Structures are given as structure tokens and as C-alpha cells.
Amino acid sequence: MQSPRLLYRSFQKSLSSSTTLPCNLFAKKKPITLQGRVGNYLVRDVSVTGTMTENKKSLYNVVFVLGGPGAGKGTQCEKIQETFGFQHLSAGELLRQERQAPGSQYGEEIEGHLKNGSIVPVAITCSLLRREMDNSPKNNFLIDGFPRNKDNLDGWNIAMEGVAKVRAVLFFNCPDDVCVDRCMNRGLTSGRTDDNAESLKKRIETYRNSTMPIIEHYRALNLVTEVDGNRSPEQVRLSLTCPLRNFQQFFFLPEQAMCITER
């Protein structure tokens, strides 16, 4: 049996020799493999944006930011982006934007998944992430809320082979009851359809059953930095200063690499 990488390369080769337009591949009723789904979306978006990674000087450096809903991922990513110069990409926000985009082919499908607390197909999410990365002038990215399960991880590995390198994972660990309270309070003003009790229950189940194994996978690779999310935003921010300086030292911007302990 061929490996996923060989299957994906075979898929790319078949596209180059086929007269079938990429957008028409979705019309086929035959089952589409993970490799095929990811490849279809990437080809479609590259043809639309006209922007390719070949214009970049090196691989994209990626830090995954994972944790339960309401653990503080988005709040801290905004601060990290301001202080350390990363580009913050929220998988959830990109999906919400795509859902609301006029004429989006996938808006209705995304809406159903977000409302129910289920996981959007990896092909869609990888396509949106790749598009944003290709269009950004930066090479260092915080990707918040992805991958959420093994299918996400497999799809990422296929789509981003030779394109991006996962350098580290920030894991925001926070008790479920605290996460629920934060999300319910946020839902009063955010307008997010997924900040409701029924959706939150499913999202936390998904996090525990599907996302935690991904975190443990990266922990076994010594890539996880665990953050206590059950503190004030300022306390969490201060605790992240040294790990982020170290990321810069080893992977990103050596000239900014001195670890500073904030008091």
C-alpha cells in the first residue's frame, strides 16, 4: 500500500496531465480520498489567488496553539502577534469569514459544522490556511485552533509537505467549567453561533476525545509547551515571554532571542 505522501504526489501528477478542471473534480460521485480532497482545494485556491510559496525564501515556521474552547488561545495570540511579530491565523475565524463571504461555495457546509460544534472537513480548513500563508509577507505563523483531530493532522501533513514546518505547540490547559463560563459570557456579545450550551458540550467532547491525542502526539516529540490558562490574561502573557523568546532563538529570529524574565 502506498504511503499518503506517495498518493498525494501521484494525485498532483495526475492533475498536471489531466484536461479536467480542478473545480470539476468535486462533481464526481466516486468516493474522494483525504489526499484527493486536500489536493482539490489547494489547486482551486492557488488558481484563484495566483500566489505561490515559491515567492517565499524559506519554509513557513508554524506554532500550533491548542486547547479547549475558551482556554484563552485567541486572546493570547493577539498579544503574541503584537509583541513577537508572528502572523496569527485563527482557523475558526477563517472559517467564519468564509461562511459569511458572498457566494461562498462552502458557506452552508461550514455553518452547519460550526453551529453543531462538529469539525469542518480538513480540506476546507487547510485550503483557507494555505491561502492566508501564501498571501502574507511573513514566514512565522501562530495557527490557533488547528489541528483538532487526527484527520486534521493527516490533512495538514499532506497539504503542507515541503511548505511548512511545525516548530512548537502551545497547549493552553484550562478546566472545562472555566472554559464553559468564559464562552457563555463571550456569547452574550460575540454573536458567535457556536457559543451556546449545546454546541459547547460537543466542542469540549471533541477537544477531550480528538484534540488531546494530537497534543500528546506532539508532546512525545518534545514540541509542547503547556500553559496554565486558568489565570488572568496578563499572568498568562507574562508566562509566555520566555518560551516565545526561546522559539525565536532556535527557529525564527536569532537577533531577538534573549530570554527576559518579567517581574
Protein Blocks (a to p, Z undefined) as FASTA:
>chain_A
ZZfklmmmmmmmmmmmpcbdfklmmmpmbdcdfklmmmmmmmmmmmmnopafklpmbdcd
ddddeddehilmmmmmmmmmmmnopacddfklmmmmmmmpghiaklmmmmmmmmnopacd
fklmmmmmmmmmmmpcbfbdcdehiafbfklmmmmmmmmgokaccfbdcdddddfklmmm
mmmmmmmmnopaklcfklmmmmmmmmmmmmmmmmmmmmmnopaccddfbbcfklmmmmmm
mmmmmmmmmmmmmmlmcccddZZ
